[in-house]
């Protein structure tokens, strides 16, 4: 901002660049929910990989036969689907608790 009596012109772009504003609440909430979603899926994938390794070990050691395997395609799909549904439910609960329905316009 210029001093009274000075000839300096101040542009709004310069002033906006100088001022740091916190991001809006919906951006912060969305970012945190996406972090939760990523970590949840990573955990699920690590668990599925670990169980597949145990399954392969058991088959290799002839503890079980391939027909008795623990990790089938449907079990992997169930784990991943359950994780996505749980995170989606948490997302819906947080969004409806934080934001009012009539105020969401974007």
mmCIF file of the C-alpha atoms, coordinates in Angstrom:
data_MODEL
# 
_entry.id   MODEL 
# 
loop_
_atom_site.group_PDB 
_atom_site.id 
_atom_site.type_symbol 
_atom_site.label_atom_id 
_atom_site.label_alt_id 
_atom_site.label_comp_id 
_atom_site.label_asym_id 
_atom_site.label_entity_id 
_atom_site.label_seq_id 
_atom_site.pdbx_PDB_ins_code 
_atom_site.Cartn_x 
_atom_site.Cartn_y 
_atom_site.Cartn_z 
_atom_site.occupancy 
_atom_site.B_iso_or_equiv 
_atom_site.pdbx_formal_charge 
_atom_site.auth_seq_id 
_atom_site.auth_comp_id 
_atom_site.auth_asym_id 
_atom_site.auth_atom_id 
_atom_site.pdbx_PDB_model_num 
ATOM 1   C CA . UNK A 1 1   ? 0.000   0.000   0.000  1.00 0.00 ? 1   UNK A CA 1 
ATOM 2   C CA . UNK A 1 2   ? 1.356   3.447   -0.845 1.00 0.00 ? 2   UNK A CA 1 
ATOM 3   C CA . UNK A 1 3   ? 1.968   6.229   1.645  1.00 0.00 ? 3   UNK A CA 1 
ATOM 4   C CA . UNK A 1 4   ? -0.157  9.366   1.403  1.00 0.00 ? 4   UNK A CA 1 
ATOM 5   C CA . UNK A 1 5   ? 1.461   11.789  -0.985 1.00 0.00 ? 5   UNK A CA 1 
ATOM 6   C CA . UNK A 1 6   ? 3.643   9.225   -2.775 1.00 0.00 ? 6   UNK A CA 1 
ATOM 7   C CA . UNK A 1 7   ? 3.289   8.538   -6.468 1.00 0.00 ? 7   UNK A CA 1 
ATOM 8   C CA . UNK A 1 8   ? 3.718   4.763   -6.187 1.00 0.00 ? 8   UNK A CA 1 
ATOM 9   C CA . UNK A 1 9   ? 0.915   2.678   -7.691 1.00 0.00 ? 9   UNK A CA 1 
ATOM 10  C CA . UNK A 1 10  ? 0.136   -0.675  -6.081 1.00 0.00 ? 10  UNK A CA 1 
ATOM 11  C CA . UNK A 1 11  ? -1.396  -3.443  -8.110 1.00 0.00 ? 11  UNK A CA 1 
ATOM 12  C CA . UNK A 1 12  ? -3.786  -5.974  -6.631 1.00 0.00 ? 12  UNK A CA 1 
ATOM 13  C CA . UNK A 1 13  ? -1.715  -8.821  -8.068 1.00 0.00 ? 13  UNK A CA 1 
ATOM 14  C CA . UNK A 1 14  ? 1.331   -7.693  -6.070 1.00 0.00 ? 14  UNK A CA 1 
ATOM 15  C CA . UNK A 1 15  ? -0.686  -7.434  -2.879 1.00 0.00 ? 15  UNK A CA 1 
ATOM 16  C CA . UNK A 1 16  ? -2.325  -10.838 -3.389 1.00 0.00 ? 16  UNK A CA 1 
ATOM 17  C CA . UNK A 1 17  ? 1.089   -12.377 -3.901 1.00 0.00 ? 17  UNK A CA 1 
ATOM 18  C CA . UNK A 1 18  ? 2.333   -10.850 -0.667 1.00 0.00 ? 18  UNK A CA 1 
ATOM 19  C CA . UNK A 1 19  ? -0.526  -12.137 1.453  1.00 0.00 ? 19  UNK A CA 1 
ATOM 20  C CA . UNK A 1 20  ? -0.590  -15.836 2.378  1.00 0.00 ? 20  UNK A CA 1 
ATOM 21  C CA . UNK A 1 21  ? -4.071  -17.261 2.823  1.00 0.00 ? 21  UNK A CA 1 
ATOM 22  C CA . UNK A 1 22  ? -4.876  -20.662 4.269  1.00 0.00 ? 22  UNK A CA 1 
ATOM 23  C CA . UNK A 1 23  ? -6.584  -23.019 1.836  1.00 0.00 ? 23  UNK A CA 1 
ATOM 24  C CA . UNK A 1 24  ? -10.358 -23.318 2.156  1.00 0.00 ? 24  UNK A CA 1 
ATOM 25  C CA . UNK A 1 25  ? -11.673 -25.947 4.547  1.00 0.00 ? 25  UNK A CA 1 
ATOM 26  C CA . UNK A 1 26  ? -13.053 -28.174 1.795  1.00 0.00 ? 26  UNK A CA 1 
ATOM 27  C CA . UNK A 1 27  ? -9.604  -28.366 0.170  1.00 0.00 ? 27  UNK A CA 1 
ATOM 28  C CA . UNK A 1 28  ? -8.000  -29.366 3.484  1.00 0.00 ? 28  UNK A CA 1 
ATOM 29  C CA . UNK A 1 29  ? -10.673 -31.985 4.188  1.00 0.00 ? 29  UNK A CA 1 
ATOM 30  C CA . UNK A 1 30  ? -10.460 -33.422 0.670  1.00 0.00 ? 30  UNK A CA 1 
ATOM 31  C CA . UNK A 1 31  ? -6.659  -33.633 0.919  1.00 0.00 ? 31  UNK A CA 1 
ATOM 32  C CA . UNK A 1 32  ? -6.768  -35.443 4.252  1.00 0.00 ? 32  UNK A CA 1 
ATOM 33  C CA . UNK A 1 33  ? -9.444  -37.868 3.034  1.00 0.00 ? 33  UNK A CA 1 
ATOM 34  C CA . UNK A 1 34  ? -7.386  -38.685 -0.043 1.00 0.00 ? 34  UNK A CA 1 
ATOM 35  C CA . UNK A 1 35  ? -4.381  -39.371 2.207  1.00 0.00 ? 35  UNK A CA 1 
ATOM 36  C CA . UNK A 1 36  ? -6.536  -41.704 4.308  1.00 0.00 ? 36  UNK A CA 1 
ATOM 37  C CA . UNK A 1 37  ? -7.770  -43.440 1.169  1.00 0.00 ? 37  UNK A CA 1 
ATOM 38  C CA . UNK A 1 38  ? -4.230  -43.930 -0.177 1.00 0.00 ? 38  UNK A CA 1 
ATOM 39  C CA . UNK A 1 39  ? -2.874  -45.314 3.109  1.00 0.00 ? 39  UNK A CA 1 
ATOM 40  C CA . UNK A 1 40  ? -5.863  -47.583 3.522  1.00 0.00 ? 40  UNK A CA 1 
ATOM 41  C CA . UNK A 1 41  ? -5.431  -49.046 0.049  1.00 0.00 ? 41  UNK A CA 1 
ATOM 42  C CA . UNK A 1 42  ? -1.682  -49.409 0.543  1.00 0.00 ? 42  UNK A CA 1 
ATOM 43  C CA . UNK A 1 43  ? -2.279  -51.302 3.775  1.00 0.00 ? 43  UNK A CA 1 
ATOM 44  C CA . UNK A 1 44  ? -4.774  -53.568 2.071  1.00 0.00 ? 44  UNK A CA 1 
ATOM 45  C CA . UNK A 1 45  ? -2.410  -54.275 -0.810 1.00 0.00 ? 45  UNK A CA 1 
ATOM 46  C CA . UNK A 1 46  ? 0.454   -55.040 1.590  1.00 0.00 ? 46  UNK A CA 1 
ATOM 47  C CA . UNK A 1 47  ? -1.802  -57.401 3.532  1.00 0.00 ? 47  UNK A CA 1 
ATOM 48  C CA . UNK A 1 48  ? -2.956  -59.161 0.365  1.00 0.00 ? 48  UNK A CA 1 
ATOM 49  C CA . UNK A 1 49  ? 0.653   -59.480 -0.845 1.00 0.00 ? 49  UNK A CA 1 
ATOM 50  C CA . UNK A 1 50  ? 1.721   -60.877 2.527  1.00 0.00 ? 50  UNK A CA 1 
ATOM 51  C CA . UNK A 1 51  ? -1.107  -63.404 2.518  1.00 0.00 ? 51  UNK A CA 1 
ATOM 52  C CA . UNK A 1 52  ? -0.242  -64.422 -1.059 1.00 0.00 ? 52  UNK A CA 1 
ATOM 53  C CA . UNK A 1 53  ? 3.374   -64.956 0.016  1.00 0.00 ? 53  UNK A CA 1 
ATOM 54  C CA . UNK A 1 54  ? 2.246   -67.097 2.965  1.00 0.00 ? 54  UNK A CA 1 
ATOM 55  C CA . UNK A 1 55  ? -0.024  -69.003 0.604  1.00 0.00 ? 55  UNK A CA 1 
ATOM 56  C CA . UNK A 1 56  ? 2.864   -69.628 -1.812 1.00 0.00 ? 56  UNK A CA 1 
ATOM 57  C CA . UNK A 1 57  ? 5.107   -70.697 1.063  1.00 0.00 ? 57  UNK A CA 1 
ATOM 58  C CA . UNK A 1 58  ? 2.519   -73.188 2.333  1.00 0.00 ? 58  UNK A CA 1 
ATOM 59  C CA . UNK A 1 59  ? 2.084   -74.635 -1.148 1.00 0.00 ? 59  UNK A CA 1 
ATOM 60  C CA . UNK A 1 60  ? 5.870   -74.813 -1.681 1.00 0.00 ? 60  UNK A CA 1 
ATOM 61  C CA . UNK A 1 61  ? 6.352   -76.583 1.662  1.00 0.00 ? 61  UNK A CA 1 
ATOM 62  C CA . UNK A 1 62  ? 3.488   -78.949 0.775  1.00 0.00 ? 62  UNK A CA 1 
ATOM 63  C CA . UNK A 1 63  ? 1.537   -77.918 3.851  1.00 0.00 ? 63  UNK A CA 1 
ATOM 64  C CA . UNK A 1 64  ? -1.476  -77.337 1.606  1.00 0.00 ? 64  UNK A CA 1 
ATOM 65  C CA . UNK A 1 65  ? -2.268  -78.243 -1.977 1.00 0.00 ? 65  UNK A CA 1 
ATOM 66  C CA . UNK A 1 66  ? -2.950  -75.618 -4.661 1.00 0.00 ? 66  UNK A CA 1 
ATOM 67  C CA . UNK A 1 67  ? -6.658  -76.479 -4.411 1.00 0.00 ? 67  UNK A CA 1 
ATOM 68  C CA . UNK A 1 68  ? -6.597  -75.500 -0.729 1.00 0.00 ? 68  UNK A CA 1 
ATOM 69  C CA . UNK A 1 69  ? -4.978  -72.125 -1.266 1.00 0.00 ? 69  UNK A CA 1 
ATOM 70  C CA . UNK A 1 70  ? -5.965  -69.359 1.135  1.00 0.00 ? 70  UNK A CA 1 
ATOM 71  C CA . UNK A 1 71  ? -5.895  -66.393 -1.237 1.00 0.00 ? 71  UNK A CA 1 
ATOM 72  C CA . UNK A 1 72  ? -8.254  -66.850 -4.157 1.00 0.00 ? 72  UNK A CA 1 
ATOM 73  C CA . UNK A 1 73  ? -9.276  -64.132 -6.584 1.00 0.00 ? 73  UNK A CA 1 
ATOM 74  C CA . UNK A 1 74  ? -12.589 -63.623 -4.817 1.00 0.00 ? 74  UNK A CA 1 
ATOM 75  C CA . UNK A 1 75  ? -10.886 -63.114 -1.445 1.00 0.00 ? 75  UNK A CA 1 
ATOM 76  C CA . UNK A 1 76  ? -8.528  -60.485 -2.884 1.00 0.00 ? 76  UNK A CA 1 
ATOM 77  C CA . UNK A 1 77  ? -11.486 -58.734 -4.509 1.00 0.00 ? 77  UNK A CA 1 
ATOM 78  C CA . UNK A 1 78  ? -13.382 -58.846 -1.210 1.00 0.00 ? 78  UNK A CA 1 
ATOM 79  C CA . UNK A 1 79  ? -10.503 -57.224 0.709  1.00 0.00 ? 79  UNK A CA 1 
ATOM 80  C CA . UNK A 1 80  ? -10.063 -54.423 -1.805 1.00 0.00 ? 80  UNK A CA 1 
ATOM 81  C CA . UNK A 1 81  ? -13.810 -53.810 -2.126 1.00 0.00 ? 81  UNK A CA 1 
ATOM 82  C CA . UNK A 1 82  ? -14.290 -53.723 1.642  1.00 0.00 ? 82  UNK A CA 1 
ATOM 83  C CA . UNK A 1 83  ? -11.498 -51.169 1.979  1.00 0.00 ? 83  UNK A CA 1 
ATOM 84  C CA . UNK A 1 84  ? -12.965 -48.934 -0.712 1.00 0.00 ? 84  UNK A CA 1 
ATOM 85  C CA . UNK A 1 85  ? -16.452 -49.145 0.818  1.00 0.00 ? 85  UNK A CA 1 
ATOM 86  C CA . UNK A 1 86  ? -15.170 -48.306 4.308  1.00 0.00 ? 86  UNK A CA 1 
ATOM 87  C CA . UNK A 1 87  ? -13.215 -45.292 3.102  1.00 0.00 ? 87  UNK A CA 1 
ATOM 88  C CA . UNK A 1 88  ? -16.204 -44.177 1.014  1.00 0.00 ? 88  UNK A CA 1 
ATOM 89  C CA . UNK A 1 89  ? -18.479 -44.406 4.038  1.00 0.00 ? 89  UNK A CA 1 
ATOM 90  C CA . UNK A 1 90  ? -16.012 -42.405 6.128  1.00 0.00 ? 90  UNK A CA 1 
ATOM 91  C CA . UNK A 1 91  ? -15.766 -39.834 3.332  1.00 0.00 ? 91  UNK A CA 1 
ATOM 92  C CA . UNK A 1 92  ? -19.552 -39.472 3.163  1.00 0.00 ? 92  UNK A CA 1 
ATOM 93  C CA . UNK A 1 93  ? -19.836 -39.118 6.935  1.00 0.00 ? 93  UNK A CA 1 
ATOM 94  C CA . UNK A 1 94  ? -17.136 -36.457 7.075  1.00 0.00 ? 94  UNK A CA 1 
ATOM 95  C CA . UNK A 1 95  ? -18.506 -34.501 4.118  1.00 0.00 ? 95  UNK A CA 1 
ATOM 96  C CA . UNK A 1 96  ? -22.045 -34.469 5.490  1.00 0.00 ? 96  UNK A CA 1 
ATOM 97  C CA . UNK A 1 97  ? -20.811 -33.516 8.957  1.00 0.00 ? 97  UNK A CA 1 
ATOM 98  C CA . UNK A 1 98  ? -18.478 -30.719 7.836  1.00 0.00 ? 98  UNK A CA 1 
ATOM 99  C CA . UNK A 1 99  ? -20.399 -29.227 4.943  1.00 0.00 ? 99  UNK A CA 1 
ATOM 100 C CA . UNK A 1 100 ? -24.031 -28.248 4.764  1.00 0.00 ? 100 UNK A CA 1 
ATOM 101 C CA . UNK A 1 101 ? -25.892 -29.570 1.725  1.00 0.00 ? 101 UNK A CA 1 
ATOM 102 C CA . UNK A 1 102 ? -27.180 -26.187 0.589  1.00 0.00 ? 102 UNK A CA 1 
ATOM 103 C CA . UNK A 1 103 ? -23.715 -24.577 0.762  1.00 0.00 ? 103 UNK A CA 1 
ATOM 104 C CA . UNK A 1 104 ? -21.972 -26.977 -1.639 1.00 0.00 ? 104 UNK A CA 1 
ATOM 105 C CA . UNK A 1 105 ? -22.030 -25.270 -5.017 1.00 0.00 ? 105 UNK A CA 1 
ATOM 106 C CA . UNK A 1 106 ? -18.827 -26.486 -6.636 1.00 0.00 ? 106 UNK A CA 1 
# 
